[in-house]
Amino acid sequence: MATILYAEDDDAMRKFFEKALEKAGHQVISCSDGERALRALKFADGAFDMLLTDIMMPGLDGIELAKQAEVLSPGIKIMFITGFAAVAMSDAKASETTVLSKPVHLRQLVAEVDRLIAA
């Protein structure tokens, strides 16, 4: 299975999705904001298969995090999850990437993660 870096500022949602992804067999490192996730990317030296990130976060948002992830870890798979899908779709980067809208069912999240990892 995949090693996933998950950035989400909502504590309850982050813990809920983290447990679901781990139950599906993935290793998940979760961070409460974009800055922490960026530090994890720099420290991991390419160890992550996927970045799952909220788009709207204080400080470093998910779109900027994804841009930096592609530089630090070429080939990393990126998926956005957000309550603001209309905003996400207006950004060129997000429109080329899988974007899940909150609320999202756990089965849908796991299925989309597995699909993207397999691609």
C-alpha positions in Angstrom: 0.0 0.0 0.0 1.0 3.7 -0.1 2.7 6.1 2.2 0.4 9.1 2.3 1.1 12.6 3.7 -2.2 14.1 4.7 -2.5 17.9 5.5 -5.8 19.0 7.1 -6.4 21.8 9.6 -9.7 20.3 10.9 -8.5 18.0 13.8 -11.6 15.8 13.8 -11.7 15.3 10.1 -7.9 14.7 9.9 -8.1 11.9 12.6 -11.2 10.4 11.0 -9.7 10.2 7.5 -6.3 9.1 8.8 -7.9 6.1 10.6 -9.9 5.2 7.5 -6.9 5.2 5.3 -4.8 3.2 7.8 -7.6 0.7 8.1 -7.5 0.4 4.3 -3.8 -0.6 4.6 -2.0 2.7 3.9 0.6 4.3 6.1 -0.5 7.9 6.9 1.5 10.8 8.3 -0.9 13.6 9.1 -0.1 17.3 9.6 -2.3 20.0 10.9 -1.2 22.6 8.4 0.7 23.2 5.2 3.9 24.3 6.9 4.2 21.1 8.9 3.5 19.1 5.8 6.1 20.9 3.8 8.7 20.2 6.6 7.7 16.5 6.5 8.2 16.4 2.7 11.6 18.0 3.0 12.6 15.5 5.8 11.1 12.4 4.0 13.4 12.7 0.9 10.9 11.2 -1.5 9.4 8.6 0.9 5.7 9.7 0.2 3.7 8.1 -2.6 0.9 10.6 -2.3 0.0 14.0 -0.9 -3.7 14.3 0.3 -4.3 17.9 1.2 -7.1 20.3 2.1 -7.0 23.3 -0.1 -8.1 26.1 2.3 -5.7 26.1 5.3 -4.2 29.0 7.2 -0.7 29.9 6.2 0.5 27.6 3.4 -2.5 26.5 1.5 -2.9 23.1 -0.2 -2.3 24.4 -3.7 1.0 26.0 -2.8 1.9 22.8 -0.8 1.2 20.7 -3.9 3.3 22.9 -6.1 6.2 22.6 -3.7 5.6 18.8 -3.2 6.1 18.3 -7.0 9.5 20.0 -6.8 10.6 18.2 -3.7 9.2 14.8 -4.6 8.8 14.5 -8.4 6.2 12.0 -9.3 4.2 12.3 -6.1 0.5 11.7 -6.6 -1.6 14.6 -5.4 -5.2 14.7 -4.3 -7.2 17.7 -2.9 -10.0 17.4 -0.5 -12.0 20.6 0.3 -15.3 22.1 1.2 -14.6 24.8 -1.4 -14.6 22.8 -4.7 -15.7 25.9 -6.7 -12.6 27.7 -5.5 -10.4 24.6 -6.2 -11.7 24.3 -9.8 -10.7 27.9 -10.6 -7.1 27.1 -10.0 -5.3 25.5 -13.0 -3.4 23.1 -10.8 -6.4 21.9 -8.9 -8.4 21.4 -12.1 -5.8 18.9 -13.3 -5.8 17.0 -10.1 -8.4 14.8 -8.3 -10.5 17.0 -6.0 -13.0 15.5 -3.5 -15.6 17.8 -2.1 -16.4 17.7 1.6 -18.4 16.0 3.0 -17.0 12.9 1.4 -17.9 9.3 2.3 -15.0 7.2 3.6 -15.5 4.6 0.9 -15.3 7.2 -1.8 -12.1 8.6 -0.2 -10.4 5.2 0.0 -11.5 4.3 -3.5 -10.2 7.5 -5.0 -6.9 7.1 -3.1 -6.5 3.5 -4.3 -7.4 4.6 -7.9 -4.8 7.4 -7.9 -2.1 5.2 -6.4 -2.7 2.5 -9.0 -2.6 5.0 -11.9 
